[in-house]
Amino acid sequence: MRCPFRPRPGLAKPVSAALLFAVLGAAFGCAPGAEAVLRDAETGIRDVTRRWEESLVAGEAAQAVSDVFTEDAIRLPANEPAVRGHAAIREALSGSVALAEARFDIEDIEVDGELAYAAGTYRVRSPDGTSLTGKFLEVWKRTPAGWRIHRVMWD
């Protein structure tokens, strides 16, 4: 969440200038507290991402689906059909072997209300040393249980 309308440090802030920044900020989604909202979303998303990595390394990806994905999540694997919802995602992940490494490095997060967008790179490595790297794009949704992956695609 980037706010294009912020007063510069040291800028004189007469009442009219402060009001102008507040109005422009609210109009462009930069209302007071926007940084706190972004920080909370980033923390929640990074925490779930770490749990997902741990489940992949432990060979428990199918068991972790409800802790990581929304009920109506959609996974969009490269060159494969879309996988829709918890049951289908669990089935797609059943039989997954434990990985030697799973790392998802989020490079950018933007928050827009109840949705957030995360983009980054990944590296997964199997026990035999075979590794895959690429990039991903995720749409996250705020749920009563916290932030969960709502849509994900990768190459």
FENRABEL-V18274 format. One record per run of one state. SS is the DSSP state (alpha for helix, beta for strand, coil for the rest). FROM is the first residue (numbers start at 1). TO is the last residue. If there is no record, write none. Layout:
ss:SS from:FROM to:TO
ss:SS from:FROM to:TO
//
This chain:
ss:coil from:1 to:14
ss:alpha from:15 to:27
ss:coil from:28 to:33
ss:alpha from:34 to:57
ss:coil from:58 to:61
ss:alpha from:62 to:68
ss:beta from:69 to:76
ss:coil from:77 to:82
ss:beta from:83 to:84
ss:alpha from:85 to:93
ss:coil from:94 to:98
ss:beta from:99 to:112
ss:coil from:113 to:114
ss:beta from:115 to:126
ss:coil from:127 to:130
ss:beta from:131 to:143
ss:coil from:144 to:145
ss:beta from:146 to:154
ss:coil from:155 to:155
//
